[in-house]
Amino acid sequence: MKSKVYFTDLRTRPGHSLPDKLELLIRRAGIEQIDFNNKFTAVKIHFGEPGNLAYIRPNYAARLVRFLQSKNAKVFLTDSNTLYSGHRSNAVDHLQTAGENGFNPIAVPCPVIIADGLKAIDYREVVIDGEYCKTAKIGSAIADADVIISMAHFKGHEQTGFGGALKNLGMGSGSAAGKLEMHSSSKPVIAVENCTSCGQCVKYCASHAVTLNEHKKAVIDYMKCVGCGQCVAVCQFDAAQVVLDNSSDVTTCKIAEYSLAVIKEKPNFHINFIMNVSPLCDCWGANDAAIVPDIGMAASFDPVALDKACADMVTRAAALPGSCLDVHHYGELQGEDKFKLLHPKTNWKAGLEHGEKIGLGRMEYELITV
């Protein structure tokens, strides 16, 4: 049986705005089947890295929030901290970034909660017994929520081919330890030249594997290290680093398993925004020109079908002149897998196929235009 994916384009008329179309889309897709009454409802979203302007406009989040509040949901916007050192690697900087990018009480009438806490160490282990991950380390605020709604900007991604609902759910909900598990099969390393001898990695290493040597530089005892990633999370100087040694296939499969952990035994609903389809992740401090024209918005109860439908729409679209695809003389590229052209070492289909295998969703879908 095919999953239903609902789609609306970006054409408007006087008195019928894009936020209006978003609400019509989610209503037609059946979001009101979910009981939101007095339920803690997490809206999982990416707040955008400073300097990047490709992230979802807060106006859309505001419309969704007001709709959920009309259903008496206890709604909040959320994301987990990043694994890399940057403007969203701790809750203080993350909240400041969210506010500056428009996700603040003036624009969006609900709280913003950073799911894995101040230093990215507040998480719940969800048992999934997956092929790659036996448990998933999910940010506590997301793990504790009663209902999960994802809002994802659909775009290219240098490690997974594209980022959509699964990337937003899986990688985006993982704590620092979870992100480390998805990115790598190895333990962290110390870039000694970046170490400032602050001792935070020593303080927060639960296995007592990190110490300061005679030169007051951090060192890891790999006989004790369990690969939890807390040193990476608390280091603000990029001294504790991840070894990126997973293949794209393995990373996308792990993301699928983490996505399953996020929505396990919970009502869930997913929205992708196929607009400003930039070639790289919104985690970068800048965004390149969109690779295809803006396409629309899509929604579904099935995140696998949703991502597959969006990938197919980008495949069918023509490449935009002046984009990085045009620079490489790929022509119009209608019918070509643009994410594979952009990131030839990635395999986005592997994650969707694994998602289908583990019961996260189906790749076959029926596209219903609203």
C-alpha positions in Angstrom: 0.0 0.0 0.0 1.4 3.4 -1.0 1.8 6.2 1.6 0.1 9.4 0.9 2.1 12.6 0.4 0.3 15.9 0.1 1.8 18.7 -1.9 1.0 22.3 -2.6 2.9 24.7 -4.9 3.8 28.3 -4.1 1.3 30.1 -6.2 -0.9 32.5 -4.3 -3.7 35.0 -4.9 -4.9 38.0 -2.9 -6.3 36.9 0.4 -4.6 33.5 0.3 -1.0 33.7 1.5 1.7 31.0 1.7 1.0 30.5 5.5 -2.6 30.0 4.5 -1.5 27.4 2.0 0.6 25.7 4.7 -2.4 25.4 7.0 -4.6 24.1 4.2 -1.9 21.5 3.3 -1.6 20.1 6.8 -5.3 20.0 7.3 -5.8 18.1 4.1 -3.0 15.8 5.0 -4.9 14.8 8.1 -2.9 16.4 10.9 -6.1 16.8 12.9 -6.3 13.1 13.3 -3.7 13.6 16.1 -5.0 14.3 19.6 -3.0 17.4 20.7 -5.1 18.2 23.7 -2.8 19.1 26.6 0.0 17.1 24.9 3.6 18.3 24.9 4.2 18.8 21.2 7.7 19.2 19.9 8.1 21.0 16.6 11.6 19.8 15.4 13.1 22.5 13.3 16.6 23.8 12.3 17.1 27.5 13.5 19.8 28.2 10.9 23.5 29.0 11.5 24.3 32.7 11.6 25.1 33.9 8.1 23.0 31.2 6.4 19.7 32.5 5.0 18.3 29.3 3.5 16.5 28.0 6.7 12.7 28.0 7.0 11.2 31.4 7.6 9.8 31.7 11.1 6.5 32.9 9.6 5.7 29.3 8.7 6.6 28.1 12.2 4.4 30.8 13.6 1.4 29.6 11.6 2.0 26.0 12.6 2.3 26.9 16.2 -0.9 28.9 16.3 -2.7 26.0 14.6 -1.4 23.6 17.2 -2.3 26.0 20.0 -5.8 26.1 18.7 -5.9 22.3 19.4 -4.7 23.0 22.9 -1.3 21.6 22.4 1.6 22.5 24.7 3.8 23.3 21.8 7.5 24.3 21.7 10.1 24.7 19.0 13.2 22.5 19.5 16.5 21.4 18.1 19.6 19.7 19.6 23.0 21.3 19.9 25.6 20.7 17.2 28.5 18.3 17.5 31.0 20.8 16.0 32.1 23.9 17.8 30.0 26.8 16.6 27.1 29.1 17.3 24.7 26.3 18.1 26.9 23.9 20.1 25.5 25.0 23.5 22.1 26.2 24.6 23.1 29.8 25.3 24.5 30.4 21.9 21.9 28.3 20.3 19.0 30.3 21.8 20.7 33.5 20.8 21.0 32.3 17.3 17.4 31.2 17.2 16.2 34.6 18.5 18.4 36.5 16.0 17.0 34.4 13.1 13.4 35.2 14.0 12.5 32.3 16.3 11.6 34.5 19.2 8.4 35.2 21.2 7.6 38.3 19.1 7.5 36.3 15.8 6.6 32.8 17.0 4.3 32.6 20.1 5.8 29.6 21.9 8.9 28.7 23.8 12.2 27.6 22.2 13.7 24.6 24.1 17.2 23.2 23.2 16.5 19.5 23.5 19.8 18.3 24.9 20.4 21.0 27.4 23.1 23.5 28.2 26.1 21.5 27.1 24.5 18.8 24.8 24.7 16.2 27.5 21.1 15.9 28.5 19.6 12.9 26.6 17.6 9.8 26.9 18.7 6.4 25.5 15.9 4.9 23.5 16.2 1.2 22.8 15.7 0.3 19.2 18.0 -2.7 18.7 18.9 -1.6 15.2 21.3 -3.1 12.8 23.7 -0.2 13.4 22.6 1.3 16.7 21.2 -0.7 19.7 20.1 2.4 21.4 19.6 6.0 20.3 20.8 9.0 22.4 18.0 11.5 21.8 17.8 15.0 23.3 15.6 14.8 26.4 13.1 17.4 25.5 12.4 15.6 22.2 12.4 12.1 23.9 10.0 13.3 26.6 7.5 15.0 24.2 4.1 13.3 23.6 3.8 14.3 19.9 6.5 14.9 17.3 6.1 17.4 14.4 9.0 17.9 12.0 9.5 21.0 9.8 12.4 20.4 7.5 14.1 22.6 4.8 14.7 20.2 1.9 18.2 20.8 0.5 21.5 19.2 -0.5 23.9 17.8 2.1 27.5 17.0 1.7 27.4 13.8 3.8 23.9 12.3 3.1 23.2 13.7 -0.4 20.2 15.7 0.8 18.7 16.7 4.1 15.0 16.3 4.7 12.6 14.9 7.2 14.9 12.0 8.2 18.0 14.2 8.6 16.0 16.7 10.6 14.5 14.0 12.9 17.5 11.6 13.2 20.7 13.7 13.2 18.9 16.8 14.4 17.4 15.1 17.5 20.6 13.3 18.6 22.6 14.5 21.5 26.4 15.1 21.0 26.9 11.4 21.8 24.2 10.4 19.4 25.6 12.7 16.6 29.1 11.1 17.2 27.6 7.7 16.8 25.9 8.6 13.5 29.0 10.3 12.1 31.7 7.9 13.1 32.6 4.4 14.2 35.8 5.7 15.8 36.5 7.5 19.1 37.2 11.3 19.3 40.7 12.7 18.8 42.4 15.7 20.4 43.9 18.5 18.1 46.5 19.5 20.6 47.2 22.8 18.9 43.7 23.9 19.7 43.7 22.9 23.3 43.6 25.8 25.8 43.9 23.6 28.9 40.5 24.7 30.2 39.8 21.2 31.6 36.1 21.0 30.6 36.7 17.7 28.7 38.3 16.2 31.8 35.4 17.4 34.0 32.7 16.0 31.9 34.3 12.6 30.9 32.2 10.1 32.8 34.7 7.3 32.0 37.7 9.3 33.3 39.4 8.7 29.9 40.5 12.4 29.4 43.3 13.9 31.4 45.7 16.8 31.0 49.3 15.8 30.4 52.5 17.5 31.7 52.1 20.2 29.1 48.5 20.9 30.3 47.1 19.5 27.0 44.2 17.1 26.9 44.9 13.4 26.1 42.5 10.5 25.7 43.1 7.1 27.2 41.5 4.9 24.6 41.4 1.9 26.9 38.9 3.8 29.0 37.2 5.9 26.3 33.7 4.6 25.4 33.2 7.1 22.5 30.4 9.0 24.1 31.4 12.3 22.5 31.0 14.5 25.6 34.5 15.9 25.2 33.5 17.0 21.7 30.3 18.5 23.0 31.8 20.6 25.8 35.0 21.7 24.0 34.4 25.3 22.7 37.8 25.5 21.0 37.6 22.6 18.5 40.3 20.6 20.2 38.2 17.5 20.8 37.2 16.4 17.3 35.2 13.7 15.5 36.8 11.3 13.1 34.5 11.2 10.2 35.0 7.6 9.0 31.5 6.4 8.3 30.5 5.9 4.7 27.5 7.8 3.4 25.5 4.6 3.3 26.2 3.8 7.0 25.5 7.4 8.1 22.2 7.5 6.4 21.2 4.2 7.8 22.1 5.3 11.3 20.0 8.4 10.8 17.0 6.3 9.8 17.4 4.3 13.0 17.6 7.4 15.1 14.5 8.8 13.3 12.7 5.7 14.3 13.8 6.2 17.9 12.4 9.8 17.8 8.9 8.8 16.7 8.7 5.4 18.4 5.2 4.9 19.8 4.3 8.5 19.4 1.9 10.4 17.1 4.0 12.2 14.4 3.6 14.3 11.3 6.1 15.8 8.9 6.4 18.8 6.6 9.1 19.5 4.0 9.7 22.9 2.5 11.2 22.4 -1.0 12.3 26.0 -1.5 15.6 27.7 -1.7 17.1 24.2 -2.3 20.7 25.0 -1.4 23.5 22.6 -2.3 24.8 22.3 1.3 23.4 21.9 4.9 22.0 24.9 6.8 24.7 24.3 9.4 27.2 26.2 7.3 27.6 29.9 8.0 26.6 30.8 4.4 24.3 29.3 1.7 25.0 29.0 -2.0 22.5 29.8 -4.6 19.5 27.4 -5.0 20.1 24.6 -7.5 16.5 24.4 -8.7 13.5 26.8 -8.7 11.3 26.8 -5.6 8.9 23.9 -5.8 6.5 23.9 -2.9 5.6 22.4 0.4 4.8 18.7 1.1 3.4 16.9 4.2 2.8 13.3 5.3 2.6 11.0 8.2 5.3 8.9 6.5 8.8 10.6 6.6 10.3 8.1 4.2 7.7 8.6 1.5 7.9 12.4 2.1 11.6 12.5 1.5 11.4 10.2 -1.5 8.6 12.4 -3.1 10.7 15.6 -2.5 13.8 14.0 -4.0 11.8 13.0 -7.0 10.5 16.5 -7.5 14.0 17.9 -7.3 15.1 15.3 -9.8 12.4 16.3 -12.3 13.1 20.0 -11.9 15.5 22.0 -14.2 18.8 23.2 -12.7 18.9 27.0 -12.2 21.3 29.0 -14.3 24.0 30.5 -12.1 23.9 27.7 -9.5 26.8 25.4 -8.8 25.2 22.9 -11.1 25.2 25.4 -14.0 28.8 26.3 -13.3 29.7 22.7 -13.8 28.0 22.7 -17.2 25.4 20.1 -16.4 22.7 21.9 -18.5 19.1 21.8 -17.5 19.4 18.3 -15.9 15.7 17.5 -15.8 15.4 13.9 -14.8 19.0 13.8 -13.3 19.8 13.0 -9.7 21.1 16.4 -8.7 22.2 15.4 -5.2 24.4 12.7 -6.6 25.9 15.1 -9.1 26.6 17.6 -6.3 27.9 14.9 -3.8 29.0 11.9 -5.8 30.3 10.0 -2.8 26.9 10.0 -1.1 24.0 7.6 -1.5 20.7 9.1 -0.2 18.7 6.1 -1.3 20.4 3.8 1.2 18.9 5.7 4.1 15.4 5.6 2.7 15.7 1.9 1.8 16.9 1.1 5.4 14.0 3.2 6.8 11.6 1.1 4.8 13.3 -2.1 6.0 13.0 -1.1 9.7 9.4 0.0 9.5 9.9 3.7 9.5 7.9 4.2 6.3 7.5 3.3 2.7 9.3 4.5 -0.4 6.2 4.0 -2.6 3.9 7.0 -2.4 0.8 8.6 -3.9 1.3 12.3 -4.5 -1.9 14.3 -3.8 -1.9 17.9 -4.9 -3.8 20.4 -2.7 
